[in-house]
Amino acid sequence: VAAQKCRKRKLNAILNLEEDVCNLQTQKESLKKEHSQCSKSINQIKQKLNNLYHDIFSRLRDDQGRPVNPHQYVIHCSSNGGVFIIPKHLAKSEQKQDNRKEQKQK
């Protein structure tokens, strides 16, 4: 009788584990689909942002009326909502400073 009960508990444990595996596989497939959709959305947003970036730079002119070179300047958005065009070398040094501040806060 004890051996029968032990076999029955073992069989129930196996059945429960098989059910858990099926549930996890279903959840995995669902997460894969969600990840795929998120990746597509991110790529679409990146493309729209890239198009906007090029559109903005195609309309910008310097003091002499010449087009602003997008390889030398970047668009910078400040925390108060201001938008500026700054040289890339300044933007890189500013990013380094921001990264240092964030690391210190952690």
C-alpha positions as CSV (number, residue, x, y, z in Angstrom):
1,V,0.0,0.0,0.0
2,A,2.8,2.4,0.9
3,A,4.5,1.6,-2.4
4,Q,1.3,2.3,-4.3
5,K,0.8,5.6,-2.6
6,C,4.4,6.5,-3.4
7,R,4.0,5.6,-7.1
8,K,0.8,7.6,-7.2
9,R,2.4,10.7,-5.7
10,K,5.3,10.4,-8.1
11,L,2.9,10.0,-11.1
12,N,0.9,13.1,-9.9
13,A,4.2,15.1,-9.5
14,I,5.2,14.1,-13.1
15,L,1.8,15.1,-14.4
16,N,1.9,18.4,-12.6
17,L,5.4,19.1,-14.0
18,E,4.3,18.2,-17.6
19,E,1.4,20.6,-17.2
20,D,3.8,23.3,-16.0
21,V,6.0,22.7,-19.0
22,C,3.1,23.1,-21.4
23,N,2.1,26.3,-19.6
24,L,5.6,27.7,-19.8
25,Q,5.9,26.8,-23.5
26,T,2.7,28.7,-24.2
27,Q,3.9,31.6,-22.2
28,K,7.3,31.5,-24.0
29,E,5.5,31.6,-27.4
30,S,3.4,34.5,-26.3
31,L,6.5,36.4,-25.1
32,K,8.3,35.7,-28.4
33,K,5.3,37.3,-30.3
34,E,5.3,40.3,-27.9
35,H,9.1,40.7,-28.4
36,S,8.7,40.6,-32.1
37,Q,5.9,43.2,-32.1
38,C,8.0,45.5,-29.8
39,S,11.0,45.1,-32.1
40,K,9.0,46.1,-35.1
41,S,7.6,49.1,-33.2
42,I,11.0,50.2,-32.1
43,N,12.3,49.9,-35.7
44,Q,9.4,52.0,-37.0
45,I,10.0,54.6,-34.4
46,K,13.7,54.7,-35.2
47,Q,12.9,55.1,-38.9
48,K,10.5,58.0,-38.2
49,L,13.0,59.7,-35.9
50,N,15.7,59.3,-38.5
51,N,13.4,60.8,-41.2
52,L,12.5,63.7,-38.9
53,Y,16.2,64.3,-38.1
54,H,17.0,64.4,-41.8
55,D,14.0,66.6,-42.5
56,I,15.0,69.1,-39.8
57,F,18.6,69.3,-41.0
58,S,17.5,69.7,-44.6
59,R,15.7,72.9,-43.6
60,L,18.4,74.4,-41.3
61,R,20.7,77.1,-42.5
62,D,23.7,78.8,-40.8
63,D,24.2,82.6,-40.6
64,Q,25.4,82.8,-44.2
65,G,22.4,80.8,-45.5
66,R,24.4,77.5,-46.1
67,P,22.9,74.2,-45.1
68,V,23.9,72.9,-41.6
69,N,26.0,69.8,-41.9
70,P,24.3,66.9,-40.0
71,H,27.7,65.2,-39.6
72,Q,29.1,68.1,-37.6
73,Y,26.0,69.0,-35.5
74,V,23.4,67.2,-33.4
75,I,20.0,68.2,-32.2
76,H,20.0,68.5,-28.4
77,C,16.8,68.6,-26.3
78,S,17.1,70.1,-22.8
79,S,15.2,69.0,-19.8
80,N,13.1,72.2,-19.9
81,G,11.9,71.4,-23.5
82,G,14.4,73.6,-25.3
83,V,15.8,72.3,-28.6
84,F,19.3,73.3,-29.7
85,I,21.7,72.6,-32.5
86,I,25.2,72.0,-31.0
87,P,28.5,70.7,-32.4
88,K,29.0,67.0,-32.0
89,H,32.2,67.3,-30.0
90,L,30.3,69.3,-27.4
91,A,27.5,66.8,-27.3
92,K,29.9,64.0,-26.7
93,S,31.6,65.8,-23.8
94,E,28.1,66.7,-22.3
95,Q,27.0,63.0,-22.5
96,K,30.1,61.9,-20.7
97,Q,29.4,64.5,-17.9
98,D,25.7,63.3,-17.7
99,N,26.9,59.6,-17.5
100,R,29.3,60.5,-14.7
101,K,26.4,62.3,-12.8
102,E,24.2,59.2,-13.2
103,Q,26.9,56.9,-12.0
104,K,27.5,59.0,-8.9
105,Q,23.7,59.1,-8.1
106,K,23.6,55.3,-8.2
